Amino acid sequence: MALMIVSIIGITVMTNLTAAFGIISALPFSFIGDWSLTAIPMFLLMGFIAASTGLTAGAFDLLRMLLARVPGGLASASVGACGLFAAASGSSIATTAAMSRIAVPEMLRANYHPSLATGVVAASGTLGSLIPPSILMVLYGIFTEQSIGQLFIAGLIPGVLSALVYIGMITVRCALKPSLAPPVKNPFSWPQFWTLLLSVWPFPVLIFGVLGGIFGGFFTPTEAGSVGAFLALSIAAFRRSLTRQALGTAIRQTVIATSSIFFLSIGAIMFTRFMGLSGVPRALADGMLAVSDNQIIIIVMIAVLFVILGMVIDSIGLMLLTLPVLLPVLEAADVNLIWFGIITIKLLEIGLVTPPVGLNLYVLHGALAGRVKLKDIISGTTWFIAMDLLTLILLIAFPAISLFLPSFMNN
């Protein structure tokens, strides 16, 4: 609403009320009518069906068993489970809320330090933004007119890299300081392993089926959302877990999530039109380029802005709010927008766990009903923020990390 009101008043002041009402009547319909946007409700439906019918159940337990002998194995299992769940749900906040009830109590029962148990879930909940299919990537691709398929491919290596960096840090810390994560007794049982493996197979099949179809060229990213939803329905029906209640819950959650994303997107597209008329983006571009036209310096300046704003604004809102202002700067500096898209999403992830007002911190604290103090949660994310900054530096210094796969597949 804030985006819409500011846009309407601004356009009225610069032109007239008739022009403002013309934009109100034309822009929302033309934007929502974009066929590419159908991927959003379909990917959301896929994730909600997977969650409500139990397709994601057991992922944490299986990873916990496989990594039990590794120092900090429960925490490393949480990283993998969060990445899988977030990739399906498309929401960092939903992932954090869900995994806080699954993984954190398990780690606390195993006498893991509260800061490690909570920090890993708060940080790992953001991984789904990079690991495709990602709602943020779909929106970024639409607003910047970039290939959503290339964004999906470009985010694959950075997403896996982020998870591996987390797991590496956890393993080293827990090996050097065993009191953070005491070893688990009797961690492995073959009968239990096969039982868990049989319960978990639908979710990897669903994700790899969707991504394999996109990367193999069998269908477009826009069509992939519908394919994913159909696969989720088919697998749930095959497992006889597709009840009327589960399907109703998934549809209801999809409608609510889609409505909020589209409403915010309409505000953002109106704000984009207002910014274009105002000339502010061009003035900002000239001002930033006057400081330096070096791509790395511009990216660093933008990174500082994103980290600060990320403390108080949710990831989708922040991206849609800043893109209209930043795109002229990036185009003037000849920045590759696929590369910048991956950097942007990584910055949005950092903002979600950056104190004092990182949203994931408070979602986790609320979901645990005060079982762990907020200061311990904030303390626990410090190491993960450091790892995020390391990954971000690698992404900025070595663009090939994001661009190698898209370039290879184009060739």
C-alpha positions in Angstrom: 0.0 0.0 0.0 2.9 2.4 0.8 4.4 1.8 -2.7 1.0 2.4 -4.4 0.1 5.5 -2.4 3.5 7.1 -3.0 3.3 6.3 -6.7 -0.2 7.7 -7.2 0.6 10.9 -5.3 3.9 11.3 -7.1 2.5 10.8 -10.6 -0.4 13.1 -9.8 2.0 15.9 -8.7 4.3 15.4 -11.7 1.5 15.0 -14.3 -2.2 15.1 -13.3 -4.9 13.0 -11.6 -6.1 11.6 -14.9 -2.7 10.1 -15.7 -2.5 8.7 -12.2 -5.9 6.9 -12.5 -4.9 5.7 -16.0 -1.9 4.0 -14.5 -4.0 2.5 -11.7 -6.4 1.0 -14.2 -3.9 -0.3 -16.7 -0.7 -1.4 -14.9 -2.1 -4.0 -12.4 -3.9 -5.9 -15.2 -1.1 -5.8 -17.7 1.4 -6.9 -15.1 -0.7 -9.8 -13.6 -1.5 -10.9 -17.1 2.2 -11.7 -17.8 2.3 -15.4 -18.5 5.6 -15.8 -16.8 4.0 -15.0 -13.4 2.1 -18.3 -13.5 5.2 -20.0 -12.3 4.9 -18.4 -8.9 1.5 -19.9 -7.8 2.5 -23.2 -9.4 5.9 -23.4 -7.6 4.1 -22.4 -4.3 1.5 -25.1 -4.8 4.2 -27.6 -5.5 5.9 -26.7 -2.2 2.7 -26.6 -0.1 1.5 -29.9 -1.5 4.9 -31.5 -0.6 4.7 -30.1 2.9 1.1 -30.8 3.7 1.2 -34.4 2.3 4.4 -35.3 4.1 6.7 -35.5 1.0 9.4 -33.6 3.0 9.0 -35.6 6.1 12.1 -37.6 7.1 14.7 -35.6 5.3 16.2 -34.2 8.5 16.1 -37.7 10.1 17.9 -39.3 7.2 20.6 -36.6 6.9 21.0 -36.7 10.7 21.7 -40.5 10.5 24.2 -40.1 7.6 26.1 -37.3 9.2 25.9 -38.5 12.8 29.6 -39.4 13.1 30.7 -36.1 11.7 31.4 -33.3 14.3 28.3 -31.2 14.5 26.4 -33.8 12.4 22.9 -32.7 13.6 23.7 -29.1 12.7 25.0 -30.1 9.2 21.9 -32.2 8.7 19.8 -29.1 9.5 21.7 -27.2 6.7 20.7 -29.9 4.2 17.1 -30.2 5.4 16.6 -26.4 5.4 18.0 -26.1 1.9 15.6 -28.9 0.6 12.6 -27.5 2.4 13.3 -23.9 1.3 13.7 -25.0 -2.3 10.2 -26.4 -2.2 8.5 -23.7 -0.2 10.1 -20.7 -1.8 10.0 -18.9 1.5 12.9 -18.3 3.9 10.6 -17.3 6.7 8.3 -20.4 6.3 11.4 -22.6 6.3 12.8 -21.1 9.4 9.5 -21.4 11.2 9.0 -25.1 10.2 12.6 -26.3 10.8 12.7 -24.5 14.2 10.1 -27.0 15.4 11.8 -30.0 13.8 15.6 -29.5 14.0 16.2 -27.1 16.9 14.4 -29.3 19.6 16.4 -32.3 18.4 19.7 -30.5 18.7 18.8 -29.1 22.1 17.9 -32.7 23.3 21.4 -33.8 22.1 22.9 -31.0 24.3 24.0 -28.9 21.4 24.8 -25.3 22.4 21.7 -23.2 22.0 23.5 -20.6 19.8 24.6 -23.2 17.3 21.2 -25.0 17.3 19.3 -21.8 16.5 21.9 -20.0 14.4 22.1 -22.8 11.9 18.4 -22.9 11.3 18.0 -19.1 11.1 20.8 -18.9 8.5 20.1 -22.1 6.6 16.5 -21.2 6.1 17.6 -18.6 3.6 19.3 -21.1 1.3 16.2 -21.8 -0.8 16.4 -18.3 -2.3 19.5 -19.4 -4.3 18.7 -23.1 -4.8 16.2 -23.3 -7.7 13.3 -23.2 -8.1 13.2 -19.8 -6.4 10.4 -17.3 -6.2 12.9 -14.5 -5.8 14.6 -15.5 -9.0 11.3 -15.6 -10.9 10.4 -12.1 -9.7 13.9 -10.8 -10.4 13.9 -12.2 -13.9 10.5 -10.7 -14.7 11.4 -7.2 -13.4 14.8 -7.1 -15.0 13.7 -8.9 -18.2 16.3 -11.6 -17.8 16.0 -15.3 -18.5 14.5 -17.1 -15.5 16.0 -20.4 -16.8 19.5 -18.8 -16.8 19.0 -17.5 -13.3 18.0 -20.9 -12.1 21.1 -22.4 -13.6 23.3 -19.6 -12.3 22.0 -20.0 -8.7 22.7 -23.7 -8.5 26.5 -23.6 -7.8 26.3 -20.6 -5.4 23.5 -22.3 -3.5 25.4 -25.6 -3.1 28.5 -23.6 -2.3 26.7 -21.7 0.5 25.5 -24.9 2.0 29.0 -26.5 1.8 30.6 -23.5 3.4 28.1 -23.7 6.3 28.8 -27.4 6.8 32.6 -26.9 6.6 32.5 -24.2 9.2 30.2 -26.2 11.5 32.5 -29.3 11.2 35.7 -27.3 11.9 34.2 -25.4 14.9 32.7 -28.6 16.5 35.9 -30.5 15.9 37.9 -27.8 17.7 35.4 -27.3 20.4 33.5 -30.6 21.0 31.4 -29.0 23.8 29.4 -27.2 21.1 28.0 -30.5 19.7 28.5 -33.7 21.8 28.8 -36.9 19.7 25.5 -38.8 19.2 25.4 -42.3 20.7 24.4 -45.3 18.5 23.8 -43.0 15.5 23.3 -45.6 12.7 21.0 -48.5 12.1 20.6 -50.2 8.7 16.9 -51.1 9.2 16.1 -47.5 10.2 18.2 -46.1 7.3 16.3 -48.1 4.7 12.9 -47.1 6.3 13.9 -43.4 6.2 15.2 -43.7 2.6 11.9 -45.2 1.5 10.0 -42.4 3.1 12.2 -39.6 1.7 12.5 -40.6 -2.0 9.5 -38.6 -3.2 11.0 -35.2 -2.4 14.4 -35.6 -4.3 12.5 -37.1 -7.2 10.2 -34.1 -7.3 13.0 -31.5 -7.1 15.3 -33.3 -9.6 12.4 -34.0 -11.9 11.6 -30.3 -12.1 15.2 -29.1 -12.4 16.1 -31.9 -14.8 13.3 -30.9 -17.1 14.4 -27.3 -17.1 18.1 -27.9 -17.6 17.3 -30.7 -20.2 15.2 -28.3 -22.2 12.0 -30.4 -21.9 10.0 -27.5 -20.6 10.5 -23.8 -19.8 10.8 -22.5 -16.2 7.3 -21.0 -16.6 5.9 -24.5 -17.5 8.1 -26.1 -14.8 5.8 -24.8 -12.0 2.8 -26.6 -13.4 4.9 -29.7 -14.0 6.1 -29.6 -10.4 2.6 -29.1 -9.0 1.4 -32.1 -11.1 4.3 -34.2 -10.0 3.7 -33.4 -6.3 0.0 -34.3 -6.7 0.8 -37.5 -8.5 3.5 -38.6 -6.0 1.2 -37.8 -3.0 -1.7 -39.7 -4.7 0.6 -42.7 -5.3 1.7 -42.7 -1.6 -2.0 -42.3 -0.6 -1.3 -39.2 1.4 -3.3 -36.8 -0.7 -6.3 -36.3 1.5 -9.0 -33.7 1.0 -7.8 -31.8 4.0 -4.1 -31.8 2.9 -5.1 -30.6 -0.6 -7.4 -27.9 0.8 -4.6 -26.7 3.1 -2.1 -26.5 0.2 -4.5 -24.6 -2.0 -5.5 -22.2 0.8 -1.8 -21.5 1.6 -1.0 -21.0 -2.1 -3.8 -18.5 -2.6 -2.7 -16.5 0.4 1.0 -16.5 -0.5 0.3 -15.7 -4.2 -2.0 -12.9 -3.3 0.5 -11.2 -1.0 3.3 -11.6 -3.6 1.2 -10.2 -6.5 -0.2 -7.4 -4.4 3.4 -6.3 -3.4 4.5 -6.7 -7.1 1.7 -4.4 -8.3 2.9 -1.8 -5.9 6.4 -2.3 -7.1 5.6 -2.0 -10.8 3.6 1.2 -10.0 6.6 2.5 -8.1 8.8 1.6 -11.1 6.7 3.8 -13.3 6.8 6.7 -10.8 10.6 6.4 -10.5 10.9 6.5 -14.3 8.9 9.7 -14.4 10.7 11.3 -11.5 14.2 11.0 -13.0 15.6 9.9 -9.5 17.2 6.7 -10.8 19.1 8.5 -13.5 20.3 11.1 -11.0 21.4 8.4 -8.6 23.1 6.6 -11.5 25.0 9.7 -12.4 25.9 10.3 -8.8 27.2 6.8 -8.2 29.1 6.8 -11.5 30.7 10.1 -10.6 32.2 8.3 -7.5 33.4 5.4 -9.7 32.5 3.5 -12.8 34.2 0.4 -11.5 31.8 -2.5 -11.3 33.2 -3.9 -8.1 33.0 -0.6 -6.3 29.4 -0.1 -7.4 28.5 -3.6 -6.3 30.1 -3.0 -2.9 28.1 0.3 -2.4 24.9 -1.6 -3.3 25.8 -4.4 -0.9 26.1 -2.0 2.0 22.7 -0.6 1.1 21.1 -4.0 0.9 22.5 -5.2 4.2 21.3 -2.1 6.1 17.8 -2.2 4.5 17.6 -6.0 4.9 17.4 -5.5 8.7 14.0 -4.0 8.4 12.4 -5.0 5.1 11.5 -8.5 3.9 13.4 -9.9 1.0 10.8 -9.7 -1.7 9.8 -6.1 -0.7 13.4 -5.0 -0.6 14.2 -6.4 -4.0 11.2 -4.9 -5.7 11.7 -1.6 -3.9 15.3 -1.1 -4.9 15.4 -2.5 -8.5 13.7 0.5 -10.1 16.4 2.7 -8.6 19.4 0.5 -9.2 18.8 -0.8 -12.7 19.9 2.4 -14.5 23.1 2.4 -12.4 23.8 -1.2 -13.3 23.0 -0.7 -17.0 25.2 2.4 -17.2 28.1 0.4 -15.6 27.5 -2.5 -18.0 27.0 -5.0 -15.1 25.8 -8.5 -16.1 22.3 -8.7 -14.7 22.4 -12.5 -14.3 25.5 -12.2 -12.1 24.0 -9.3 -10.2 20.8 -11.2 -9.6 22.7 -14.0 -7.8 24.6 -11.4 -5.7 21.3 -9.6 -4.9 19.7 -12.8 -3.7 22.7 -13.5 -1.5 22.5 -10.0 -0.1 18.9 -10.5 0.7 19.7 -13.7 2.5 22.3 -11.9 4.7 19.8 -9.2 5.5 17.3 -11.7 6.9 19.7 -12.8 9.6 21.6 -9.5 10.3 20.8 -8.1 13.8 19.4 -6.0 15.2 16.2 -6.5 13.1 16.9 -9.6 10.9 13.4 -11.0 10.3 14.5 -14.7 10.5 15.9 -14.1 14.0 12.5 -13.0 15.4 10.6 -15.7 13.4 12.8 -18.3 15.0 12.5 -16.8 18.5 8.7 -16.7 18.2 8.5 -20.2 16.9 10.5 -21.5 19.9 8.2 -19.5 22.3 11.2 -18.1 24.2 12.9 -21.5 24.8 16.2 -19.9 23.6 17.1 -16.3 24.4 17.2 -13.9 21.5 20.7 -12.9 22.3 21.8 -16.5 21.9 20.1 -16.7 18.5 21.8 -13.5 17.4 25.1 -14.8 18.7 24.6 -18.1 16.8 24.1 -16.4 13.4 27.4 -14.4 13.7 29.5 -17.3 12.3 27.0 -17.9 9.5 27.0 -14.2 8.5 30.7 -14.4 8.3 30.4 -17.4 6.0 27.8 -15.6 3.9 30.2 -12.6 3.5 32.9 -15.0 2.4 30.6 -16.6 -0.2 29.6 -13.1 -1.3 33.2 -12.1 -1.8 33.8 -15.2 -3.9 30.7 -14.4 -6.0 31.9 -10.9 -6.6 35.5 -11.7 -7.2 34.8 -14.7 -9.4 31.7 -14.1 -11.6 32.3 -17.5 -13.3 30.9 -19.2 -10.1 27.5 -17.9 -11.2 28.0 -17.6 -15.0 29.8 -20.8 -15.8 26.8 -23.1 -16.1 24.6 -20.7 -18.1 27.5 -20.0 -20.5 28.3 -23.7 -20.8 24.7 -24.7 -21.5 24.4 -21.9 -24.1 27.5 -23.2 -25.9 
